[in-house]
Amino acid sequence: MTMRTTLGTAQQLHLSRAARTAGEAFAFDEPEILEPSRTRLPITVFLAGLAAVALTALYMIAG
């Protein structure tokens, strides 16, 4: 029975060491607040124009 306990303890030690090493490998500083992206404005303008064209086309077809 002592062999089983020792083996279990060694396995737990190995797993905790592996988890700590993996955690350190993936640890990096992440900024709390991300800066807003400035590239979204052209996409937003394009989508708004597309929506305006679609609404105009629906108005012409239904009217």
Secondary structure, DSSP 8 states (H G I E B T S, - for coil): -HHHHHHHHHHHHHHHHHHHHHHHHT-----SS----TTHHHHHHHHHHHHHHHHHHHHHHH-
